[in-house]
Amino acid sequence: MMKKTFILATILPYLFSVSFGQDVQKKDIGEFREVKPGFYQNEILKSHEDFESPNNERSVRKYFAVDLKDLSFPTDLKKYSRVWHNKPLSQGNTGTCWCFSAISFFESEIFRATEKKVKLSEMYIVYWEYVERAKSFVRERGNIYFAQGSEANAVIRIMKQYGAIPLKSYPGTKPGQKFHFHSEMFKEMNAYLQSVKETNAWNENQVAETIKSILSSYMGAPPEFVIIEGKTFTPQQYLTDILQLKLIDYFSFMSTLKITYNQKGELVEADNWWHCDDYYNISLDDFFFITKNAIDNGYSVSICGDVSEPGHDKYKEASIIPTFDIPSFYIDESSREYRLENRSTTDDHCIHVVGYYIDEDEHWFLIKDSGSGAFDGPHKGYRFFHPDYVKLKMMNILVHKEAAREVLDDIIK
């Protein structure tokens, strides 16, 4: 009996390790770091005429992050297979990542389909998004989420109504202004809408005109026409005739256990303020497959999710899931849903997947990022996502239908 016990005690730890694999993954260590000035403080804020240097006597702020100093990651851009995309641009002091992500995505799509290299205006979309949002504020008697954030597929909704224009036709900044600053503009619009609510002044046309006046004072008024190679086009004509963009060919996907798979549903997130329910809900395996399949086959992906994570490091430029969050072996639909339910996963940033690299059988993703933190590392405007990060922390994707064909064929009969 003692001999059997000894043998079992000897081999069980080995069998457990082989069976479950978690002992193979080295434990990560967390640490508190001091918040240091970066691109946002040194470039964006200092470029603003009202910038004031911070008070050095203020208390030091710290944040919890994974210790990555002894680790290396595949961050060599040259190793990544990439789709064509315009160089990264900063969104400045704005909450418009959703637009920068989707506009960059459509620029890549236009090149893929037509080989035309275009740079579109993000602020043209943002301008009309605010106008439509203000109209909804009136129609819903103030019961909508009015903020700077939105979702990537909002760009499709606005393009269908207002078209698109080149960046040079509408930069959305004042002369000499280097970065976008929307904090004061938003405060003014929000204060006005709250006064509308308080006084029951529910005149949709008047509210829309006032919002346009505020927007135009900060961003300039968008043009009604653009001139391309000597010809005049409306923004709608530019979208269809020049860009040849077929918006009906683009689909949004999410993955949650709350809704039956392979059916449409609402992305329950504050930035989906118009309660869009055109998201196909699919399994996590299908969600990851579409993302991977798209970039492997010359398509790109507009992807939105959570970047307020201890494994999202702006200096190393890598985004990983540390073992103290959850070991890789245990990442699945349930662990993903747990984080969606307790709100430790939220949709706080939209980015653009523009490339991939296979490193030791792991499928890393090259991310084009308009957020200020993405400009703190050596590869300005880029990040590198581990596949676990996509599976656990990304909430929704926007892709061309052909990139999702294998999944869509099982949904749309």
C-alpha positions as CSV (number, residue, x, y, z in Angstrom):
1,M,0.0,0.0,0.0
2,M,2.8,2.4,0.9
3,K,4.6,1.6,-2.4
4,K,1.4,2.4,-4.4
5,T,1.0,5.6,-2.5
6,F,4.6,6.7,-3.2
7,I,4.2,6.0,-6.9
8,L,1.0,8.0,-7.1
9,A,2.5,10.9,-5.2
10,T,5.4,10.9,-7.6
11,I,3.5,10.8,-10.9
12,L,0.3,12.7,-10.2
13,P,2.0,16.2,-10.3
14,Y,3.6,15.3,-13.6
15,L,0.3,14.0,-15.0
16,F,-1.5,17.1,-13.7
17,S,1.0,19.4,-15.4
18,V,0.9,17.5,-18.7
19,S,-2.9,17.3,-18.7
20,F,-3.6,21.0,-17.9
21,G,-0.5,22.8,-19.1
22,Q,-0.8,25.7,-16.7
23,D,2.5,24.9,-14.9
24,V,4.3,25.4,-18.3
25,Q,3.3,29.1,-18.4
26,K,5.7,31.2,-16.3
27,K,4.0,33.3,-13.7
28,D,3.8,37.0,-14.3
29,I,4.4,39.6,-11.6
30,G,2.5,42.8,-11.1
31,E,3.9,46.1,-9.9
32,F,2.9,49.7,-9.2
33,R,4.4,52.2,-11.6
34,E,4.5,56.0,-11.4
35,V,2.5,57.8,-14.2
36,K,5.1,59.6,-16.3
37,P,4.5,62.4,-18.9
38,G,4.3,61.0,-22.4
39,F,3.1,62.0,-25.8
40,Y,-0.2,63.3,-24.5
41,Q,1.4,65.7,-22.0
42,N,4.6,66.6,-24.0
43,E,3.1,66.9,-27.5
44,I,-0.7,67.2,-27.5
45,L,-1.3,69.3,-24.4
46,K,1.8,71.6,-25.0
47,S,0.6,72.4,-28.5
48,H,-2.6,73.9,-27.1
49,E,-2.6,77.7,-26.6
50,D,-4.3,77.3,-23.2
51,F,-1.9,74.7,-21.9
52,E,-0.6,75.2,-18.3
53,S,2.3,73.3,-16.9
54,P,1.2,70.9,-14.2
55,N,1.8,71.7,-10.5
56,N,4.9,69.8,-9.5
57,E,3.6,69.6,-6.0
58,R,0.7,67.4,-7.0
59,S,0.8,63.9,-5.5
60,V,2.4,61.2,-7.6
61,R,-0.1,58.9,-9.3
62,K,0.6,55.2,-9.7
63,Y,-1.1,52.4,-11.7
64,F,-0.9,48.6,-11.5
65,A,0.7,46.8,-14.4
66,V,2.5,43.6,-15.3
67,D,6.3,43.7,-14.9
68,L,7.6,43.1,-18.5
69,K,11.2,44.5,-18.1
70,D,12.8,41.1,-18.5
71,L,10.5,39.9,-21.3
72,S,10.8,40.5,-25.1
73,F,8.0,40.4,-27.7
74,P,7.8,40.3,-31.5
75,T,7.7,44.1,-32.1
76,D,9.8,44.2,-35.2
77,L,7.5,45.8,-37.8
78,K,9.6,44.3,-40.7
79,K,8.5,40.8,-39.7
80,Y,4.8,41.5,-40.0
81,S,2.8,40.9,-43.1
82,R,0.8,44.1,-43.5
83,V,-2.2,45.4,-45.5
84,W,-1.8,48.9,-47.0
85,H,-2.8,51.6,-44.6
86,N,-2.0,55.3,-44.1
87,K,0.5,56.2,-41.4
88,P,-0.8,56.4,-37.8
89,L,-2.4,59.7,-36.8
90,S,-3.1,61.0,-33.3
91,Q,-6.7,61.6,-32.4
92,G,-5.4,64.4,-30.1
93,N,-7.4,65.4,-27.1
94,T,-10.7,63.7,-28.3
95,G,-12.7,60.6,-27.7
96,T,-13.0,59.8,-31.4
97,C,-11.0,56.6,-31.6
98,W,-14.1,54.9,-33.1
99,C,-13.8,57.2,-36.1
100,F,-10.1,57.0,-36.5
101,S,-10.2,53.3,-36.4
102,A,-13.1,52.9,-38.9
103,I,-11.8,55.6,-41.3
104,S,-8.4,53.9,-41.4
105,F,-10.1,50.6,-42.0
106,F,-12.1,52.0,-44.9
107,E,-9.0,53.6,-46.4
108,S,-7.4,50.2,-46.4
109,E,-10.5,48.7,-47.9
110,I,-10.6,51.3,-50.7
111,F,-7.0,50.5,-51.6
112,R,-7.7,46.7,-51.5
113,A,-10.7,47.1,-53.9
114,T,-9.5,49.9,-56.2
115,E,-5.7,50.5,-55.5
116,K,-6.6,54.1,-54.7
117,K,-4.6,55.7,-51.9
118,V,-6.9,58.2,-50.1
119,K,-6.8,60.0,-46.8
120,L,-10.3,60.7,-45.6
121,S,-11.5,63.3,-43.1
122,E,-12.3,61.8,-39.7
123,M,-13.8,65.1,-38.4
124,Y,-16.3,65.2,-41.2
125,I,-17.9,62.1,-39.8
126,V,-17.5,63.3,-36.2
127,Y,-19.3,66.6,-37.1
128,W,-22.4,64.9,-38.4
129,E,-22.3,62.2,-35.7
130,Y,-22.7,65.0,-33.2
131,V,-25.5,66.6,-35.2
132,E,-27.4,63.3,-35.4
133,R,-26.8,62.6,-31.8
134,A,-28.3,66.0,-30.8
135,K,-31.4,65.3,-32.9
136,S,-31.8,62.0,-31.1
137,F,-31.4,63.8,-27.8
138,V,-34.5,65.8,-28.7
139,R,-36.5,62.9,-30.0
140,E,-35.7,60.8,-26.9
141,R,-36.3,63.8,-24.6
142,G,-32.7,63.7,-23.3
143,N,-32.7,60.0,-22.5
144,I,-29.6,59.1,-24.6
145,Y,-25.9,58.8,-23.8
146,F,-24.3,62.0,-25.0
147,A,-20.5,61.7,-25.0
148,Q,-17.5,61.8,-27.3
149,G,-17.4,58.0,-27.7
150,S,-19.2,55.9,-30.3
151,E,-18.8,52.7,-32.2
152,A,-17.0,51.9,-35.5
153,N,-20.1,51.1,-37.4
154,A,-21.4,54.6,-36.6
155,V,-19.1,55.6,-39.5
156,I,-21.2,53.5,-41.9
157,R,-24.4,55.0,-40.5
158,I,-23.1,58.6,-41.1
159,M,-21.6,57.8,-44.5
160,K,-24.9,56.5,-45.7
161,Q,-26.5,59.8,-44.9
162,Y,-23.8,62.3,-45.4
163,G,-21.1,60.7,-47.6
164,A,-17.4,61.2,-47.1
165,I,-14.7,63.7,-48.1
166,P,-10.9,63.9,-48.2
167,L,-9.0,65.1,-45.2
168,K,-7.5,68.1,-47.1
169,S,-11.1,69.3,-47.8
170,Y,-12.0,69.2,-44.1
171,P,-9.2,68.8,-41.5
172,G,-11.6,69.9,-38.7
173,T,-8.9,72.2,-37.1
174,K,-8.2,75.9,-37.0
175,P,-5.2,77.2,-39.0
176,G,-2.0,76.3,-37.2
177,Q,-3.7,73.9,-34.9
178,K,-1.6,70.7,-34.7
179,F,-4.0,68.4,-32.8
180,H,-7.7,68.1,-32.3
181,F,-9.1,69.5,-29.0
182,H,-12.7,68.7,-28.2
183,S,-13.0,69.0,-24.5
184,E,-14.2,72.6,-24.4
185,M,-16.4,72.0,-27.5
186,F,-18.0,69.1,-25.9
187,K,-18.6,70.9,-22.7
188,E,-20.4,73.7,-24.5
189,M,-22.6,71.3,-26.5
190,N,-23.4,69.2,-23.4
191,A,-24.3,72.3,-21.4
192,Y,-26.6,73.6,-24.2
193,L,-28.4,70.2,-24.4
194,Q,-28.9,70.1,-20.7
195,S,-30.4,73.5,-20.8
196,V,-32.7,72.3,-23.6
197,K,-33.8,69.4,-21.3
198,E,-34.3,71.6,-18.3
199,T,-36.5,74.1,-20.2
200,N,-38.3,71.5,-22.3
201,A,-37.2,73.4,-25.5
202,W,-37.6,70.3,-27.7
203,N,-37.3,72.0,-31.1
204,E,-35.2,69.6,-33.2
205,N,-34.3,72.0,-36.0
206,Q,-33.3,74.7,-33.6
207,V,-31.2,72.3,-31.5
208,A,-29.5,70.9,-34.6
209,E,-28.7,74.4,-35.9
210,T,-27.3,75.4,-32.5
211,I,-25.1,72.3,-32.3
212,K,-23.8,72.9,-35.8
213,S,-23.0,76.5,-34.9
214,I,-20.9,75.3,-31.9
215,L,-19.2,72.6,-33.9
216,S,-18.4,75.1,-36.7
217,S,-16.9,77.6,-34.3
218,Y,-14.3,75.0,-33.1
219,M,-13.9,72.8,-36.2
220,G,-15.0,74.9,-39.1
221,A,-18.1,74.2,-41.3
222,P,-17.8,71.1,-43.5
223,P,-18.0,71.8,-47.3
224,E,-21.0,70.9,-49.3
225,F,-18.8,70.0,-52.3
226,V,-15.3,68.7,-53.1
227,I,-13.3,69.2,-56.2
228,I,-11.5,66.1,-57.5
229,E,-9.4,66.4,-60.7
230,G,-11.3,69.5,-61.7
231,K,-14.7,68.0,-61.2
232,T,-17.2,68.9,-58.5
233,F,-18.7,66.2,-56.3
234,T,-21.1,66.1,-53.3
235,P,-19.8,64.1,-50.4
236,Q,-22.3,61.4,-51.4
237,Q,-21.1,61.3,-55.0
238,Y,-17.5,61.2,-53.7
239,L,-18.3,58.1,-51.7
240,T,-20.0,56.2,-54.5
241,D,-18.3,57.5,-57.6
242,I,-14.7,58.1,-56.5
243,L,-14.3,55.8,-53.5
244,Q,-16.7,53.2,-54.9
245,L,-17.3,52.0,-51.3
246,K,-20.2,49.6,-51.0
247,L,-21.3,50.0,-47.4
248,I,-23.7,47.1,-47.5
249,D,-20.7,44.7,-47.7
250,Y,-19.6,45.3,-44.1
251,F,-20.7,43.4,-41.1
252,S,-20.2,43.8,-37.3
253,F,-19.7,40.9,-35.0
254,M,-19.6,40.3,-31.2
255,S,-19.3,37.3,-28.9
256,T,-21.4,37.0,-25.8
257,L,-23.2,34.1,-24.0
258,K,-26.1,36.3,-23.3
259,I,-27.5,36.0,-26.9
260,T,-28.0,32.9,-29.0
261,Y,-25.2,32.4,-31.4
262,N,-25.6,33.1,-35.1
263,Q,-28.3,35.7,-34.5
264,K,-28.3,39.5,-34.6
265,G,-28.4,41.4,-31.3
266,E,-27.6,44.7,-29.6
267,L,-24.1,45.4,-28.5
268,V,-24.9,46.4,-24.9
269,E,-22.4,49.2,-24.4
270,A,-22.8,52.9,-23.6
271,D,-21.0,54.0,-26.8
272,N,-23.7,52.1,-28.8
273,W,-25.9,55.0,-27.9
274,W,-28.4,54.4,-30.7
275,H,-28.9,50.8,-29.6
276,C,-27.8,49.3,-32.9
277,D,-28.8,45.6,-33.0
278,D,-27.1,44.6,-36.2
279,Y,-24.2,42.8,-34.5
280,Y,-24.0,39.1,-35.4
281,N,-23.4,37.3,-32.2
282,I,-21.0,34.4,-32.8
283,S,-18.9,31.9,-30.7
284,L,-15.5,33.0,-29.5
285,D,-13.9,30.5,-31.8
286,D,-15.6,32.1,-34.8
287,F,-14.9,35.6,-33.5
288,F,-11.2,34.9,-33.4
289,F,-11.3,33.0,-36.6
290,I,-12.8,35.9,-38.5
291,T,-10.2,38.3,-37.1
292,K,-7.3,36.0,-37.9
293,N,-8.7,34.9,-41.3
294,A,-9.3,38.5,-42.4
295,I,-5.7,39.7,-41.8
296,D,-4.3,36.4,-43.2
297,N,-6.1,37.0,-46.5
298,G,-5.4,40.7,-47.2
299,Y,-8.3,42.2,-45.3
300,S,-8.0,44.4,-42.2
301,V,-10.3,44.7,-39.2
302,S,-11.7,47.6,-37.2
303,I,-11.7,46.2,-33.6
304,C,-13.0,47.7,-30.4
305,G,-12.5,46.6,-26.8
306,D,-10.7,47.2,-23.5
307,V,-7.2,48.6,-23.3
308,S,-7.3,49.7,-19.6
309,E,-5.5,46.6,-18.6
310,P,-2.3,45.8,-16.6
311,G,-1.0,43.8,-19.6
312,H,-1.4,46.7,-22.0
313,D,2.0,48.3,-22.0
314,K,2.7,51.5,-23.9
315,Y,6.5,51.3,-23.6
316,K,6.9,47.7,-24.5
317,E,4.1,48.2,-27.1
318,A,2.8,44.7,-26.3
319,S,-0.6,43.7,-25.0
320,I,-0.8,40.4,-23.2
321,I,-3.0,38.7,-20.6
322,P,-0.8,38.2,-17.5
323,T,-1.1,35.0,-15.6
324,F,-2.4,36.8,-12.4
325,D,-5.4,37.7,-14.5
326,I,-5.9,34.3,-16.0
327,P,-3.5,31.7,-17.4
328,S,-3.7,31.2,-21.2
329,F,-5.1,27.7,-20.9
330,Y,-8.3,28.9,-19.2
331,I,-9.2,31.6,-21.6
332,D,-12.6,30.6,-23.1
333,E,-16.1,31.8,-23.6
334,S,-16.9,31.6,-19.9
335,S,-13.9,33.5,-18.7
336,R,-14.6,36.1,-21.4
337,E,-18.3,36.4,-20.3
338,Y,-17.3,36.7,-16.7
339,R,-15.4,39.8,-17.5
340,L,-18.1,41.2,-19.6
341,E,-20.6,40.7,-16.8
342,N,-18.6,42.2,-14.0
343,R,-17.5,45.1,-16.3
344,S,-13.8,44.4,-16.0
345,T,-14.0,44.2,-19.8
346,T,-15.5,47.3,-21.4
347,D,-15.4,48.9,-24.8
348,D,-13.1,51.9,-24.2
349,H,-11.0,52.0,-27.4
350,C,-11.3,51.2,-31.1
351,I,-8.2,50.4,-33.2
352,H,-7.2,49.0,-36.6
353,V,-5.7,45.5,-37.2
354,V,-3.3,46.0,-40.1
355,G,-0.9,43.0,-40.0
356,Y,0.2,39.7,-38.4
357,Y,3.2,37.7,-37.5
358,I,3.4,34.1,-36.4
359,D,6.0,33.7,-33.6
360,E,6.5,30.2,-32.2
361,D,3.0,29.2,-33.4
362,E,1.4,32.3,-31.8
363,H,-0.5,34.6,-34.1
364,W,0.5,38.1,-33.1
365,F,-1.5,41.1,-34.5
366,L,-0.1,44.4,-35.6
367,I,-2.4,47.3,-34.4
368,K,-2.6,50.8,-35.8
369,D,-3.7,53.0,-32.8
370,S,-4.7,56.6,-32.7
371,G,-4.5,56.9,-28.9
372,S,-1.8,59.0,-27.4
373,G,-0.3,56.1,-25.5
374,A,0.5,54.4,-28.8
375,F,3.0,57.2,-29.6
376,D,5.1,56.7,-26.4
377,G,6.9,53.6,-27.7
378,P,9.5,53.4,-30.5
379,H,7.0,52.5,-33.2
380,K,4.8,55.6,-33.2
381,G,1.2,54.7,-33.5
382,Y,1.6,50.9,-33.4
383,R,1.0,48.2,-30.9
384,F,1.4,44.4,-30.9
385,F,-1.4,42.2,-29.6
386,H,-1.0,38.7,-28.3
387,P,-3.9,36.4,-29.5
388,D,-5.1,35.9,-25.9
389,Y,-5.7,39.6,-25.6
390,V,-7.9,39.6,-28.7
391,K,-9.9,36.6,-27.4
392,L,-10.4,37.9,-23.8
393,K,-10.6,41.7,-24.1
394,M,-11.8,42.7,-27.6
395,M,-15.6,43.1,-27.8
396,N,-16.6,43.7,-31.4
397,I,-15.2,43.8,-34.9
398,L,-16.1,45.3,-38.3
399,V,-15.0,43.5,-41.4
400,H,-15.8,43.0,-45.1
401,K,-18.2,40.2,-45.7
402,E,-15.7,38.1,-47.7
403,A,-13.4,38.0,-44.7
404,A,-16.2,36.4,-42.7
405,R,-17.6,34.3,-45.5
406,E,-17.1,30.9,-43.8
407,V,-19.0,32.1,-40.7
408,L,-21.7,34.1,-42.6
409,D,-22.5,31.1,-44.8
410,D,-23.6,29.2,-41.7
411,I,-25.7,32.2,-40.6
412,I,-27.3,33.5,-43.7
413,K,-28.8,30.6,-45.7
